[in-house]
């Protein structure tokens, strides 16, 4: 990453980072993030994702995150080793992918989902308004550790499945050719799930909002004041 490519000179927290490979995470964070996101969420993501990556014997040993002028950049840290060590690590990743991919969905229902829901309920149920400051500080310190755990779970659930898909695509490409890849991706689209249902509901809500005269402009002009969304005057604003 250079000043010319990004339009500004990065402010390195660690001078060694200047020699690393960085790319902007425009998929997850296309807009600048807040200081709280940069100092709380991003370090928790880095620690949790790196733990899972190491556990799953990926060809990278972890991720480093840098936030420059509000924009999030990622640096995959490559595994360092000779050819034999690299091949052994890759073979172990393939073994884990086959082993965990076969039970991934059941592992989610039996182990991971209950833990994620428990963490979410604990965070949502904390009495920030009524708790004394030391209790809030302890809660936030614990919340950071639980956010690390959630990102570890996220990667442990997703990476085996993704690796299995990449392996299937590579096999199809080698045996049937590039044109067959589109058919394979259609085959792997899967069934309705919570993520797709949420996306569908958001799309329907957006379409409804566009159908109400002036509502889309009202929502676009909304501001956040004191932790609450404040809408300009509109007949639907109170609803």
Residue, then its C-alpha position, 0 to 999 in steps of 0.5 A: x500500500x503506497x501513498x499514491x495508491x490510497x491517496x494518503x500516506x499510511x500512519x504505521x503503528x509498527x514500522x515493520x508493517x511498511x514492508x508487508x502486503x496490505x489490501x483494503x477490506x472494501x467488502x466488509x468496510x467500504x466506508x470509514x469506520x468509527x474510532x470505537x470500531x478501530x480500537x475495539x472491534x478490529x483488534x478482537x476480529x484479528x485475534x479471533x480470526x488468527x486463532x481459528x486460522x492457526x487451528x485450521x492449519x491455513x497457509x497463512x498464520x493469521x491476519x493483521x489489521x490496520x486502520x488508516x484514515x478510518x479505512x480498514x486494511x488487512x495483511x495476511x501473515x504468510x506461513x514461514x517454512x521450507x517446502x516440506x513444512x509448507x506441504x505438511x501444513x497444506x496436507x493438514x489443512x486438507x485433512x481438517x477440511x474433510x473432517x470438519x466439513x462433514x460435521x460442520x452443520x451439526x457442530x453449528x447447531x450442537x455447539x457453536x450456535x448456542x454459545x453465540x446466542x448466549x454471548x449475544x443475550x448477555x451483551x444485550x441484557x446488560x444494564x448499562x444505564x443502571x450499572x456502576x462504572x466499575x461493573x460497566x468496565x468489567x463487562x466491556x473487558x469481558x465483552x472484548x474477550x467474547x467478541x474474540x471468541x465469536x470471531x474464532x467461531x465464525x472462522x471455524x464454521x466458515x473456513x472448512x466449508x469454503x475450503x471444501x468448495x474451493x477444492x470442488x471448484x478446482x476439481x471441476x475446473x481441471x476435469x470439465x473446464x472453466x465453463x462448468x464452474x458456473x453450473x457448479x456454483x448454481x448447484x452449491x447455492x444451497x437452501x433458504x437460511x437466516x442470512x438469505x431470509x434477512x436479506x429478502x426482508x431488508x429488500x422488501x422493506x426497502x421496496x416498501x419504503x420507496x413506495x411511500x411518498x417522501x419516506x426514502x428521502x426522510x430515511x436518507x436524511x436521518x441522524x443519530x442523536x444520543x444513541x437514537x435515530x432521529x428522523x425528519x418530519x414525516x407521517x411514517x416517522x413515528x411508526 
